[in-house]
Amino acid sequence: MTRVPVEMLTCADMRGYHLLRTYGPLAVSEIPLYFDLLRDVFDRWFKAVGIVGPAVYADYRGNRTLLKAVEEKFTEMLDEDDPVKAWKVRKQLDDLLDELERVVMEMAQAFRAPKGIREFYYNLSSRLHATYEYIIGGDE
């Protein structure tokens, strides 16, 4: 059994890692740093799990492409003023967020212990969903 330090997997050694450990929507100004951290989380997960099962690298490029698409749609949603175009972008982003949630659920399933590591991964997409809902809902 290979042991991987939890601090490495959760990017606890990086600037701004608290964004990965807290809950609820992100501030718009936090979104770019959050995506930088997510890229590092994905890279570290693949490095750690790849030691145990090299076949997981087959998904690496697709998962990184998905993460980039989610980030681009967030930017597009924040910049779009046309209501018709905004609705289309929101729908696309909502679908991408559902796909990202599936990916991070699979990432979380790779770990049986400690329990907190699974929760950490589940929260990654949850924060983006909360941010999306907050942005489209305004100050309701």
N, C-alpha and C positions, 0 to 999 in steps of 0.2 A: 504494500500500500504506500503510495506516494503522498507525502504531506506537503501542503502548500500553505504558506502563511496567509491568514485571513487579511492581514493588513495590506498585503500585496494585491490580493483579489479585489479589495474594496477601495483601492487607491488612497489609503489613509496617509500615505507619504506625500501626497500631492496638494498643491495650493488649491483651496476651494473644495476639498473633498467633503466638507460638511453639507454641501448641496446634495450629495449622494445619500446622506444619512438622515436628512430631514424629510418631512412630509408636506403635502399640499402643493399649491401652485407656485411656480417660480416667478420672480419679477422678470419683466421683459429684459432688463439689463443682465440678468443671470443666465439667460438662455444660451448665449454663445459659449460661456465657460462650461455649462452643463453638458453641451454636446462634445466639447473637448474632453471632458472627463469620461463621458460615455465611450468615446473611441478608445481611451486608455483601458477602461473596464473590459471592453470587448477584446482588445489585444491581449490583456493579461489573462482573461478567461481562456482564450484559445491557446495561449502558451502553456498554462497550467494543465488544462484538460487534454491538450494535445500530447503531453507526455504519457498520459494514461491510455489514450485512444487516438492515435494519429488520424484516424478516419474523420474526426470532427473537423479537420481542416478543409474538408470538402465544402462546408457551409460558410467558411470564413469570408470569402469574397462577397457572397450574396448577402450575408448579414451586415457587412460594412457598407455595401451599396444601399441596403435598406435604411441604415442609420443616416447616411448622407441624404437620401430622398426625404426622410422625415425632417431633417434639419432644413433642407431647401424649402419644403412646403410650409414650415413654421415661418420662415423668413418671408415667403410669398404671401402668406395669410396676413402677416403683420403689415405688409406694404400695400396690399390690395384695397383700393377704395371703391371700385365698381361693385355694387351689390350682386349683380349676376355672376361676375367672375369670382367674387369672394365666396359665394355659395358653392361653386364648383371646387374651388381650392379647399374649402373646409371639408367637403365630402371626401376628397382625395386624401387629405390629411387624416381624417377620421379612420379611413380604411388602412392607411399606413400604420397608424398607431395601434390598431387591432393586430396587425401583422407583427409589429415590434413586440407587443405584449406576448404573443405566442412564442417568439424567439427567446425573450428573457425568462419565460416560464420554463422553457427547455433548458436554459442555462442554469436556472435554480435547481432543477431536478438532478443535476450532476452531483449535488452535495447532499449527504444525509445529515452531516453535522459540521459545524455547530448550527443550530436552528437559525441563528441570526443571519447567517450567510444567505440562506434561502430567502428570508424576508428582505434582505438587502437587494437581491436581484428582482424580486417582485415589485419593490418600490420604484425601480428605475423607470419602468413604463407608466406606473401609477402617477408619478410626478408630472410626466408629460401629458397624460390624460387630464389631470387636474388643471394644468396650465392652459391647455386647449379649451376646456370647459369654462374656465374663468375668463379667457379672452373673448370667446364668442358670446358669453353671457353678460359681459360688461360688469357693471357694479350692482347687479340685482341682489 
